[in-house]
Each structure stands twice: as structure tokens, then as C-alpha cells.
């Protein structure tokens, strides 16, 4: 079965929304997608909790479909990915990285 890395986070600075979204499209997704262990990478802006007017506790969700979790650790330590990770950390406020396993 496929595994996924799910990243839930809010931005440190609300004014950074446009900058983050542009960076995600132009830098984060293309760079991370070059790793051989990543089959797919999507970024979602989260809205209200379904059926309510309440906003999601998180503003964004990144979902990376991973074909080899062991290889992810190796490839994420590359110089290019370390640069992207540092840029991500400048946007994201205490992101939660959750390793997920597809069951159906």
C-alpha cells in the first residue's frame, strides 16, 4: 500500500499568504516532486469545517504520496531539499508532519 506524508500548518504571518502560495507552486512542489520517492505532491488551502462557519484549525495541508519512506529520509537531506525545507520553515508556524499509510 501507498504511504503519504501529510503536513498540516498555519502561516507565521497572514500577510505571507500570496508569497507562500507562489513559492509552493514555483519552488516547493517542483523541487520535492523531483525526488524519486515522491509519486505525487499536492498543496491544499483549507476552508471551513464542513457544515459550519468555523474555519479549519489549519490553513494549509500538503500531501506527498511516498513510494519509499526510507528513501524519503535520504533524499530529503539533499542540498536542494534542505534549502526548500528552510524556506518552508520561514513560512510555516510549527508544522505537523504526519506519516500516513493508505488502508483502502
PDB file as gemmi writes it, atoms N, CA and C in Angstrom:
CRYST1    1.000    1.000    1.000  90.00  90.00  90.00 P 1                      
ATOM      1  N   UNK A   1       0.830  -1.200   0.000  1.00  0.00           N  
ATOM      2  CA  UNK A   1       0.000   0.000   0.000  1.00  0.00           C  
ATOM      3  C   UNK A   1       0.868   1.255   0.000  1.00  0.00           C  
ATOM      4  N   UNK A   2       0.303   2.291  -0.517  1.00  0.00           N  
ATOM      5  CA  UNK A   2       0.987   3.577  -0.612  1.00  0.00           C  
ATOM      6  C   UNK A   2       1.026   4.272   0.743  1.00  0.00           C  
ATOM      7  N   UNK A   3       2.093   5.019   0.972  1.00  0.00           N  
ATOM      8  CA  UNK A   3       2.205   5.855   2.157  1.00  0.00           C  
ATOM      9  C   UNK A   3       2.135   7.309   1.728  1.00  0.00           C  
ATOM     10  N   UNK A   4       1.794   8.149   2.676  1.00  0.00           N  
ATOM     11  CA  UNK A   4       1.756   9.586   2.396  1.00  0.00           C  
ATOM     12  C   UNK A   4       2.342  10.332   3.578  1.00  0.00           C  
ATOM     13  N   UNK A   5       2.949  11.469   3.269  1.00  0.00           N  
ATOM     14  CA  UNK A   5       3.364  12.407   4.287  1.00  0.00           C  
ATOM     15  C   UNK A   5       2.380  13.559   4.215  1.00  0.00           C  
ATOM     16  N   UNK A   6       1.634  13.754   5.310  1.00  0.00           N  
ATOM     17  CA  UNK A   6       0.629  14.813   5.382  1.00  0.00           C  
ATOM     18  C   UNK A   6       1.194  15.901   6.290  1.00  0.00           C  
ATOM     19  N   UNK A   7       1.198  17.129   5.788  1.00  0.00           N  
ATOM     20  CA  UNK A   7       1.743  18.246   6.557  1.00  0.00           C  
ATOM     21  C   UNK A   7       0.624  19.264   6.776  1.00  0.00           C  
ATOM     22  N   UNK A   8       0.276  19.489   8.036  1.00  0.00           N  
ATOM     23  CA  UNK A   8      -0.762  20.449   8.409  1.00  0.00           C  
ATOM     24  C   UNK A   8      -0.086  21.658   9.047  1.00  0.00           C  
ATOM     25  N   UNK A   9      -0.486  22.855   8.611  1.00  0.00           N  
ATOM     26  CA  UNK A   9       0.172  24.035   9.176  1.00  0.00           C  
ATOM     27  C   UNK A   9      -0.616  25.307   8.913  1.00  0.00           C  
ATOM     28  N   UNK A  10      -0.250  26.319   9.697  1.00  0.00           N  
ATOM     29  CA  UNK A  10      -0.699  27.687   9.507  1.00  0.00           C  
ATOM     30  C   UNK A  10       0.524  28.516   9.143  1.00  0.00           C  
ATOM     31  N   UNK A  11       0.285  29.639   8.520  1.00  0.00           N  
ATOM     32  CA  UNK A  11       1.378  30.548   8.202  1.00  0.00           C  
ATOM     33  C   UNK A  11       1.752  31.355   9.433  1.00  0.00           C  
ATOM     34  N   UNK A  12       3.034  31.678   9.566  1.00  0.00           N  
ATOM     35  CA  UNK A  12       3.503  32.522  10.666  1.00  0.00           C  
ATOM     36  C   UNK A  12       2.926  33.921  10.542  1.00  0.00           C  
ATOM     37  N   UNK A  13       2.798  34.385   9.295  1.00  0.00           N  
ATOM     38  CA  UNK A  13       2.397  35.762   9.035  1.00  0.00           C  
ATOM     39  C   UNK A  13       1.287  35.756   7.987  1.00  0.00           C  
ATOM     40  N   UNK A  14       0.105  36.221   8.374  1.00  0.00           N  
ATOM     41  CA  UNK A  14      -1.043  36.238   7.452  1.00  0.00           C  
ATOM     42  C   UNK A  14      -0.733  36.980   6.158  1.00  0.00           C  
ATOM     43  N   UNK A  15       0.107  37.992   6.221  1.00  0.00           N  
ATOM     44  CA  UNK A  15       0.407  38.760   5.018  1.00  0.00           C  
ATOM     45  C   UNK A  15       1.255  37.962   4.032  1.00  0.00           C  
ATOM     46  N   UNK A  16       1.751  36.811   4.457  1.00  0.00           N  
ATOM     47  CA  UNK A  16       2.609  35.996   3.604  1.00  0.00           C  
ATOM     48  C   UNK A  16       1.822  35.021   2.725  1.00  0.00           C  
ATOM     49  N   UNK A  17       0.486  35.069   2.753  1.00  0.00           N  
ATOM     50  CA  UNK A  17      -0.334  34.092   2.017  1.00  0.00           C  
ATOM     51  C   UNK A  17       0.028  34.030   0.535  1.00  0.00           C  
ATOM     52  N   UNK A  18       0.040  35.181  -0.144  1.00  0.00           N  
ATOM     53  CA  UNK A  18       0.350  35.176  -1.574  1.00  0.00           C  
ATOM     54  C   UNK A  18       1.769  34.709  -1.835  1.00  0.00           C  
ATOM     55  N   UNK A  19       2.707  35.158  -1.008  1.00  0.00           N  
ATOM     56  CA  UNK A  19       4.108  34.751  -1.180  1.00  0.00           C  
ATOM     57  C   UNK A  19       4.264  33.245  -0.985  1.00  0.00           C  
ATOM     58  N   UNK A  20       3.618  32.699   0.061  1.00  0.00           N  
ATOM     59  CA  UNK A  20       3.707  31.247   0.298  1.00  0.00           C  
ATOM     60  C   UNK A  20       3.115  30.475  -0.874  1.00  0.00           C  
ATOM     61  N   UNK A  21       1.930  30.860  -1.307  1.00  0.00           N  
ATOM     62  CA  UNK A  21       1.260  30.106  -2.375  1.00  0.00           C  
ATOM     63  C   UNK A  21       2.068  30.156  -3.671  1.00  0.00           C  
ATOM     64  N   UNK A  22       2.663  31.292  -3.982  1.00  0.00           N  
ATOM     65  CA  UNK A  22       3.507  31.389  -5.177  1.00  0.00           C  
ATOM     66  C   UNK A  22       4.746  30.514  -5.013  1.00  0.00           C  
ATOM     67  N   UNK A  23       5.369  30.568  -3.836  1.00  0.00           N  
ATOM     68  CA  UNK A  23       6.550  29.750  -3.564  1.00  0.00           C  
ATOM     69  C   UNK A  23       6.207  28.260  -3.653  1.00  0.00           C  
ATOM     70  N   UNK A  24       5.050  27.865  -3.108  1.00  0.00           N  
ATOM     71  CA  UNK A  24       4.642  26.455  -3.148  1.00  0.00           C  
ATOM     72  C   UNK A  24       4.527  25.971  -4.589  1.00  0.00           C  
ATOM     73  N   UNK A  25       3.894  26.788  -5.449  1.00  0.00           N  
ATOM     74  CA  UNK A  25       3.688  26.408  -6.855  1.00  0.00           C  
ATOM     75  C   UNK A  25       4.985  26.409  -7.658  1.00  0.00           C  
ATOM     76  N   UNK A  26       5.835  27.403  -7.404  1.00  0.00           N  
ATOM     77  CA  UNK A  26       7.018  27.588  -8.244  1.00  0.00           C  
ATOM     78  C   UNK A  26       8.271  26.888  -7.733  1.00  0.00           C  
ATOM     79  N   UNK A  27       8.341  26.624  -6.419  1.00  0.00           N  
ATOM     80  CA  UNK A  27       9.570  26.070  -5.843  1.00  0.00           C  
ATOM     81  C   UNK A  27       9.333  24.755  -5.112  1.00  0.00           C  
ATOM     82  N   UNK A  28       8.442  24.765  -4.129  1.00  0.00           N  
ATOM     83  CA  UNK A  28       8.264  23.606  -3.249  1.00  0.00           C  
ATOM     84  C   UNK A  28       7.820  22.366  -4.019  1.00  0.00           C  
ATOM     85  N   UNK A  29       6.701  22.459  -4.700  1.00  0.00           N  
ATOM     86  CA  UNK A  29       6.163  21.286  -5.401  1.00  0.00           C  
ATOM     87  C   UNK A  29       7.114  20.801  -6.500  1.00  0.00           C  
ATOM     88  N   UNK A  30       7.623  21.684  -7.370  1.00  0.00           N  
ATOM     89  CA  UNK A  30       8.536  21.191  -8.412  1.00  0.00           C  
ATOM     90  C   UNK A  30       9.812  20.552  -7.858  1.00  0.00           C  
ATOM     91  N   UNK A  31      10.371  21.133  -6.797  1.00  0.00           N  
ATOM     92  CA  UNK A  31      11.619  20.593  -6.243  1.00  0.00           C  
ATOM     93  C   UNK A  31      11.376  19.250  -5.556  1.00  0.00           C  
ATOM     94  N   UNK A  32      10.378  19.194  -4.678  1.00  0.00           N  
ATOM     95  CA  UNK A  32      10.102  17.941  -3.962  1.00  0.00           C  
ATOM     96  C   UNK A  32       9.642  16.838  -4.912  1.00  0.00           C  
ATOM     97  N   UNK A  33       8.941  17.221  -5.967  1.00  0.00           N  
ATOM     98  CA  UNK A  33       8.450  16.230  -6.933  1.00  0.00           C  
ATOM     99  C   UNK A  33       9.576  15.562  -7.705  1.00  0.00           C  
ATOM    100  N   UNK A  34      10.758  16.162  -7.694  1.00  0.00           N  
ATOM    101  CA  UNK A  34      11.914  15.563  -8.383  1.00  0.00           C  
ATOM    102  C   UNK A  34      12.511  14.404  -7.598  1.00  0.00           C  
ATOM    103  N   UNK A  35      12.163  14.279  -6.321  1.00  0.00           N  
ATOM    104  CA  UNK A  35      12.680  13.151  -5.541  1.00  0.00           C  
ATOM    105  C   UNK A  35      12.046  11.864  -6.067  1.00  0.00           C  
ATOM    106  N   UNK A  36      12.859  10.823  -6.233  1.00  0.00           N  
ATOM    107  CA  UNK A  36      12.342   9.572  -6.799  1.00  0.00           C  
ATOM    108  C   UNK A  36      11.333   8.888  -5.879  1.00  0.00           C  
ATOM    109  N   UNK A  37      11.357   9.215  -4.577  1.00  0.00           N  
ATOM    110  CA  UNK A  37      10.431   8.581  -3.629  1.00  0.00           C  
ATOM    111  C   UNK A  37       9.058   9.253  -3.623  1.00  0.00           C  
ATOM    112  N   UNK A  38       8.916  10.399  -4.300  1.00  0.00           N  
ATOM    113  CA  UNK A  38       7.647  11.132  -4.321  1.00  0.00           C  
ATOM    114  C   UNK A  38       6.911  10.839  -5.624  1.00  0.00           C  
ATOM    115  N   UNK A  39       5.736  10.221  -5.512  1.00  0.00           N  
ATOM    116  CA  UNK A  39       4.912   9.938  -6.689  1.00  0.00           C  
ATOM    117  C   UNK A  39       3.970  11.088  -7.018  1.00  0.00           C  
ATOM    118  N   UNK A  40       3.563  11.847  -6.003  1.00  0.00           N  
ATOM    119  CA  UNK A  40       2.623  12.945  -6.223  1.00  0.00           C  
ATOM    120  C   UNK A  40       2.737  13.911  -5.049  1.00  0.00           C  
ATOM    121  N   UNK A  41       2.498  15.187  -5.315  1.00  0.00           N  
ATOM    122  CA  UNK A  41       2.585  16.211  -4.273  1.00  0.00           C  
ATOM    123  C   UNK A  41       1.538  17.268  -4.569  1.00  0.00           C  
ATOM    124  N   UNK A  42       0.624  17.437  -3.621  1.00  0.00           N  
ATOM    125  CA  UNK A  42      -0.438  18.434  -3.754  1.00  0.00           C  
ATOM    126  C   UNK A  42      -0.447  19.328  -2.515  1.00  0.00           C  
ATOM    127  N   UNK A  43      -0.800  20.591  -2.722  1.00  0.00           N  
ATOM    128  CA  UNK A  43      -0.942  21.540  -1.619  1.00  0.00           C  
ATOM    129  C   UNK A  43      -2.382  22.046  -1.642  1.00  0.00           C  
ATOM    130  N   UNK A  44      -3.022  22.042  -0.481  1.00  0.00           N  
ATOM    131  CA  UNK A  44      -4.415  22.461  -0.355  1.00  0.00           C  
ATOM    132  C   UNK A  44      -4.527  23.634   0.603  1.00  0.00           C  
ATOM    133  N   UNK A  45      -5.301  24.647   0.206  1.00  0.00           N  
ATOM    134  CA  UNK A  45      -5.702  25.716   1.128  1.00  0.00           C  
ATOM    135  C   UNK A  45      -6.990  25.217   1.772  1.00  0.00           C  
ATOM    136  N   UNK A  46      -7.039  25.183   3.091  1.00  0.00           N  
ATOM    137  CA  UNK A  46      -8.188  24.611   3.792  1.00  0.00           C  
ATOM    138  C   UNK A  46      -9.218  25.694   4.103  1.00  0.00           C  
ATOM    139  N   UNK A  47     -10.483  25.313   4.036  1.00  0.00           N  
ATOM    140  CA  UNK A  47     -11.585  26.243   4.259  1.00  0.00           C  
ATOM    141  C   UNK A  47     -12.293  25.965   5.568  1.00  0.00           C  
ATOM    142  N   UNK A  48     -13.599  26.130   5.555  1.00  0.00           N  
ATOM    143  CA  UNK A  48     -14.406  25.912   6.753  1.00  0.00           C  
ATOM    144  C   UNK A  48     -14.607  24.430   7.025  1.00  0.00           C  
ATOM    145  N   UNK A  49     -14.864  24.119   8.286  1.00  0.00           N  
ATOM    146  CA  UNK A  49     -15.246  22.768   8.666  1.00  0.00           C  
ATOM    147  C   UNK A  49     -16.622  22.510   8.048  1.00  0.00           C  
ATOM    148  N   UNK A  50     -16.771  21.392   7.367  1.00  0.00           N  
ATOM    149  CA  UNK A  50     -17.994  21.088   6.620  1.00  0.00           C  
ATOM    150  C   UNK A  50     -19.240  21.246   7.488  1.00  0.00           C  
ATOM    151  N   UNK A  51     -20.229  21.933   6.941  1.00  0.00           N  
ATOM    152  CA  UNK A  51     -21.498  22.119   7.621  1.00  0.00           C  
ATOM    153  C   UNK A  51     -21.490  23.210   8.681  1.00  0.00           C  
ATOM    154  N   UNK A  52     -20.388  23.952   8.760  1.00  0.00           N  
ATOM    155  CA  UNK A  52     -20.293  25.009   9.767  1.00  0.00           C  
ATOM    156  C   UNK A  52     -19.702  26.269   9.142  1.00  0.00           C  
ATOM    157  N   UNK A  53     -19.693  27.317   9.920  1.00  0.00           N  
ATOM    158  CA  UNK A  53     -18.997  28.554   9.529  1.00  0.00           C  
ATOM    159  C   UNK A  53     -17.619  28.611  10.181  1.00  0.00           C  
ATOM    160  N   UNK A  54     -17.239  27.534  10.874  1.00  0.00           N  
ATOM    161  CA  UNK A  54     -15.975  27.508  11.608  1.00  0.00           C  
ATOM    162  C   UNK A  54     -14.811  27.215  10.672  1.00  0.00           C  
ATOM    163  N   UNK A  55     -13.764  28.034  10.743  1.00  0.00           N  
ATOM    164  CA  UNK A  55     -12.597  27.760   9.900  1.00  0.00           C  
ATOM    165  C   UNK A  55     -11.862  26.517  10.380  1.00  0.00           C  
ATOM    166  N   UNK A  56     -11.194  25.855   9.455  1.00  0.00           N  
ATOM    167  CA  UNK A  56     -10.328  24.737   9.811  1.00  0.00           C  
ATOM    168  C   UNK A  56      -9.278  25.216  10.810  1.00  0.00           C  
ATOM    169  N   UNK A  57      -8.840  24.338  11.719  1.00  0.00           N  
ATOM    170  CA  UNK A  57      -7.764  24.738  12.629  1.00  0.00           C  
ATOM    171  C   UNK A  57      -6.433  24.948  11.903  1.00  0.00           C  
ATOM    172  N   UNK A  58      -6.340  24.460  10.669  1.00  0.00           N  
ATOM    173  CA  UNK A  58      -5.138  24.641   9.860  1.00  0.00           C  
ATOM    174  C   UNK A  58      -5.505  25.350   8.566  1.00  0.00           C  
ATOM    175  N   UNK A  59      -4.594  26.209   8.092  1.00  0.00           N  
ATOM    176  CA  UNK A  59      -4.820  26.942   6.848  1.00  0.00           C  
ATOM    177  C   UNK A  59      -4.440  26.121   5.620  1.00  0.00           C  
ATOM    178  N   UNK A  60      -3.445  25.237   5.763  1.00  0.00           N  
ATOM    179  CA  UNK A  60      -2.921  24.505   4.611  1.00  0.00           C  
ATOM    180  C   UNK A  60      -2.664  23.047   4.960  1.00  0.00           C  
ATOM    181  N   UNK A  61      -2.699  22.232   3.918  1.00  0.00           N  
ATOM    182  CA  UNK A  61      -2.366  20.817   4.022  1.00  0.00           C  
ATOM    183  C   UNK A  61      -1.553  20.443   2.789  1.00  0.00           C  
ATOM    184  N   UNK A  62      -0.377  19.878   3.005  1.00  0.00           N  
ATOM    185  CA  UNK A  62       0.413  19.323   1.912  1.00  0.00           C  
ATOM    186  C   UNK A  62       0.314  17.805   2.010  1.00  0.00           C  
ATOM    187  N   UNK A  63       0.133  17.150   0.866  1.00  0.00           N  
ATOM    188  CA  UNK A  63       0.062  15.691   0.840  1.00  0.00           C  
ATOM    189  C   UNK A  63       1.058  15.181  -0.199  1.00  0.00           C  
ATOM    190  N   UNK A  64       2.058  14.469   0.285  1.00  0.00           N  
ATOM    191  CA  UNK A  64       3.063  13.873  -0.594  1.00  0.00           C  
ATOM    192  C   UNK A  64       2.845  12.365  -0.613  1.00  0.00           C  
ATOM    193  N   UNK A  65       2.578  11.808  -1.793  1.00  0.00           N  
ATOM    194  CA  UNK A  65       2.460  10.356  -1.944  1.00  0.00           C  
ATOM    195  C   UNK A  65       3.881   9.806  -2.034  1.00  0.00           C  
ATOM    196  N   UNK A  66       4.232   8.939  -1.096  1.00  0.00           N  
ATOM    197  CA  UNK A  66       5.600   8.439  -0.967  1.00  0.00           C  
ATOM    198  C   UNK A  66       5.640   6.952  -1.305  1.00  0.00           C  
ATOM    199  N   UNK A  67       6.560   6.572  -2.198  1.00  0.00           N  
ATOM    200  CA  UNK A  67       6.674   5.154  -2.562  1.00  0.00           C  
ATOM    201  C   UNK A  67       7.747   4.424  -1.759  1.00  0.00           C  
ATOM    202  N   UNK A  68       8.578   5.157  -1.023  1.00  0.00           N  
ATOM    203  CA  UNK A  68       9.633   4.536  -0.218  1.00  0.00           C  
ATOM    204  C   UNK A  68      10.002   5.481   0.924  1.00  0.00           C  
ATOM    205  N   UNK A  69       9.469   5.217   2.117  1.00  0.00           N  
ATOM    206  CA  UNK A  69       9.697   6.098   3.267  1.00  0.00           C  
ATOM    207  C   UNK A  69      11.175   6.150   3.657  1.00  0.00           C  
ATOM    208  N   UNK A  70      11.903   5.025   3.515  1.00  0.00           N  
ATOM    209  CA  UNK A  70      13.330   5.022   3.844  1.00  0.00           C  
ATOM    210  C   UNK A  70      14.094   5.965   2.917  1.00  0.00           C  
ATOM    211  N   UNK A  71      13.748   5.920   1.651  1.00  0.00           N  
ATOM    212  CA  UNK A  71      14.414   6.774   0.664  1.00  0.00           C  
ATOM    213  C   UNK A  71      14.078   8.243   0.896  1.00  0.00           C  
ATOM    214  N   UNK A  72      12.876   8.525   1.436  1.00  0.00           N  
ATOM    215  CA  UNK A  72      12.486   9.906   1.716  1.00  0.00           C  
ATOM    216  C   UNK A  72      13.514  10.570   2.625  1.00  0.00           C  
ATOM    217  N   UNK A  73      13.937   9.876   3.676  1.00  0.00           N  
ATOM    218  CA  UNK A  73      14.926  10.432   4.597  1.00  0.00           C  
ATOM    219  C   UNK A  73      16.230  10.766   3.903  1.00  0.00           C  
ATOM    220  N   UNK A  74      16.684   9.872   3.019  1.00  0.00           N  
ATOM    221  CA  UNK A  74      17.923  10.110   2.273  1.00  0.00           C  
ATOM    222  C   UNK A  74      17.779  11.308   1.341  1.00  0.00           C  
ATOM    223  N   UNK A  75      16.724  11.291   0.544  1.00  0.00           N  
ATOM    224  CA  UNK A  75      16.556  12.326  -0.479  1.00  0.00           C  
ATOM    225  C   UNK A  75      16.231  13.689   0.124  1.00  0.00           C  
ATOM    226  N   UNK A  76      15.559  13.702   1.257  1.00  0.00           N  
ATOM    227  CA  UNK A  76      15.216  14.978   1.890  1.00  0.00           C  
ATOM    228  C   UNK A  76      16.452  15.678   2.450  1.00  0.00           C  
ATOM    229  N   UNK A  77      17.547  14.938   2.605  1.00  0.00           N  
ATOM    230  CA  UNK A  77      18.767  15.544   3.146  1.00  0.00           C  
ATOM    231  C   UNK A  77      19.655  16.150   2.063  1.00  0.00           C  
ATOM    232  N   UNK A  78      19.213  16.103   0.804  1.00  0.00           N  
ATOM    233  CA  UNK A  78      20.000  16.712  -0.276  1.00  0.00           C  
ATOM    234  C   UNK A  78      20.087  18.217  -0.073  1.00  0.00           C  
ATOM    235  N   UNK A  79      21.077  18.832  -0.681  1.00  0.00           N  
ATOM    236  CA  UNK A  79      21.266  20.273  -0.529  1.00  0.00           C  
ATOM    237  C   UNK A  79      20.043  21.045  -1.032  1.00  0.00           C  
ATOM    238  N   UNK A  80      19.498  20.637  -2.182  1.00  0.00           N  
ATOM    239  CA  UNK A  80      18.334  21.325  -2.750  1.00  0.00           C  
ATOM    240  C   UNK A  80      17.135  21.230  -1.816  1.00  0.00           C  
ATOM    241  N   UNK A  81      16.890  20.044  -1.256  1.00  0.00           N  
ATOM    242  CA  UNK A  81      15.743  19.872  -0.375  1.00  0.00           C  
ATOM    243  C   UNK A  81      15.960  20.570   0.967  1.00  0.00           C  
ATOM    244  N   UNK A  82      17.183  20.644   1.449  1.00  0.00           N  
ATOM    245  CA  UNK A  82      17.455  21.359   2.692  1.00  0.00           C  
ATOM    246  C   UNK A  82      17.170  22.850   2.520  1.00  0.00           C  
ATOM    247  N   UNK A  83      17.489  23.384   1.340  1.00  0.00           N  
ATOM    248  CA  UNK A  83      17.202  24.796   1.056  1.00  0.00           C  
ATOM    249  C   UNK A  83      15.689  25.025   1.043  1.00  0.00           C  
ATOM    250  N   UNK A  84      14.952  24.119   0.372  1.00  0.00           N  
ATOM    251  CA  UNK A  84      13.489  24.232   0.313  1.00  0.00           C  
ATOM    252  C   UNK A  84      12.893  24.082   1.711  1.00  0.00           C  
ATOM    253  N   UNK A  85      13.418  23.156   2.501  1.00  0.00           N  
ATOM    254  CA  UNK A  85      12.917  22.945   3.862  1.00  0.00           C  
ATOM    255  C   UNK A  85      13.105  24.200   4.716  1.00  0.00           C  
ATOM    256  N   UNK A  86      14.241  24.865   4.562  1.00  0.00           N  
ATOM    257  CA  UNK A  86      14.494  26.091   5.320  1.00  0.00           C  
ATOM    258  C   UNK A  86      13.515  27.186   4.895  1.00  0.00           C  
ATOM    259  N   UNK A  87      13.252  27.284   3.604  1.00  0.00           N  
ATOM    260  CA  UNK A  87      12.285  28.266   3.110  1.00  0.00           C  
ATOM    261  C   UNK A  87      10.894  27.953   3.648  1.00  0.00           C  
ATOM    262  N   UNK A  88      10.511  26.667   3.642  1.00  0.00           N  
ATOM    263  CA  UNK A  88       9.212  26.257   4.172  1.00  0.00           C  
ATOM    264  C   UNK A  88       9.084  26.662   5.635  1.00  0.00           C  
ATOM    265  N   UNK A  89      10.134  26.424   6.412  1.00  0.00           N  
ATOM    266  CA  UNK A  89      10.092  26.745   7.839  1.00  0.00           C  
ATOM    267  C   UNK A  89       9.943  28.248   8.074  1.00  0.00           C  
ATOM    268  N   UNK A  90      10.373  29.062   7.102  1.00  0.00           N  
ATOM    269  CA  UNK A  90      10.205  30.513   7.260  1.00  0.00           C  
ATOM    270  C   UNK A  90       8.744  30.918   7.098  1.00  0.00           C  
ATOM    271  N   UNK A  91       7.964  30.110   6.370  1.00  0.00           N  
ATOM    272  CA  UNK A  91       6.531  30.383   6.180  1.00  0.00           C  
ATOM    273  C   UNK A  91       5.662  29.721   7.245  1.00  0.00           C  
ATOM    274  N   UNK A  92       5.961  28.459   7.569  1.00  0.00           N  
ATOM    275  CA  UNK A  92       5.061  27.624   8.372  1.00  0.00           C  
ATOM    276  C   UNK A  92       5.305  27.787   9.866  1.00  0.00           C  
ATOM    277  N   UNK A  93       4.215  27.907  10.617  1.00  0.00           N  
ATOM    278  CA  UNK A  93       4.257  28.053  12.061  1.00  0.00           C  
ATOM    279  C   UNK A  93       4.045  26.687  12.704  1.00  0.00           C  
ATOM    280  N   UNK A  94       5.125  26.072  13.173  1.00  0.00           N  
ATOM    281  CA  UNK A  94       5.050  24.787  13.865  1.00  0.00           C  
ATOM    282  C   UNK A  94       4.279  23.735  13.069  1.00  0.00           C  
ATOM    283  N   UNK A  95       4.736  23.420  11.842  1.00  0.00           N  
ATOM    284  CA  UNK A  95       4.011  22.438  11.013  1.00  0.00           C  
ATOM    285  C   UNK A  95       4.024  21.045  11.644  1.00  0.00           C  
ATOM    286  N   UNK A  96       2.944  20.308  11.386  1.00  0.00           N  
ATOM    287  CA  UNK A  96       2.803  18.945  11.888  1.00  0.00           C  
ATOM    288  C   UNK A  96       2.984  17.989  10.703  1.00  0.00           C  
ATOM    289  N   UNK A  97       4.027  17.154  10.760  1.00  0.00           N  
ATOM    290  CA  UNK A  97       4.336  16.190   9.705  1.00  0.00           C  
ATOM    291  C   UNK A  97       3.805  14.825  10.157  1.00  0.00           C  
ATOM    292  N   UNK A  98       2.843  14.277   9.427  1.00  0.00           N  
ATOM    293  CA  UNK A  98       2.186  13.039   9.827  1.00  0.00           C  
ATOM    294  C   UNK A  98       2.424  11.967   8.758  1.00  0.00           C  
ATOM    295  N   UNK A  99       3.057  10.864   9.165  1.00  0.00           N  
ATOM    296  CA  UNK A  99       3.254   9.745   8.250  1.00  0.00           C  
ATOM    297  C   UNK A  99       1.983   8.927   8.226  1.00  0.00           C  
ATOM    298  N   UNK A 100       1.451   8.710   7.036  1.00  0.00           N  
ATOM    299  CA  UNK A 100       0.168   8.049   6.859  1.00  0.00           C  
ATOM    300  C   UNK A 100       0.332   6.822   5.974  1.00  0.00           C  
ATOM    301  N   UNK A 101      -0.489   5.822   6.208  1.00  0.00           N  
ATOM    302  CA  UNK A 101      -0.474   4.604   5.402  1.00  0.00           C  
ATOM    303  C   UNK A 101      -1.879   4.385   4.846  1.00  0.00           C  
ATOM    304  N   UNK A 102      -1.953   4.247   3.520  1.00  0.00           N  
ATOM    305  CA  UNK A 102      -3.252   4.028   2.877  1.00  0.00           C  
ATOM    306  C   UNK A 102      -3.786   2.646   3.245  1.00  0.00           C  
ATOM    307  N   UNK A 103      -5.055   2.592   3.631  1.00  0.00           N  
ATOM    308  CA  UNK A 103      -5.654   1.307   4.006  1.00  0.00           C  
ATOM    309  C   UNK A 103      -6.742   0.873   3.030  1.00  0.00           C  
ATOM    310  N   UNK A 104      -7.205   1.764   2.189  1.00  0.00           N  
ATOM    311  CA  UNK A 104      -8.246   1.394   1.215  1.00  0.00           C  
ATOM    312  C   UNK A 104      -8.114   2.269  -0.007  1.00  0.00           C  
TER     313      UNK A 104                                                      
END                                                                             
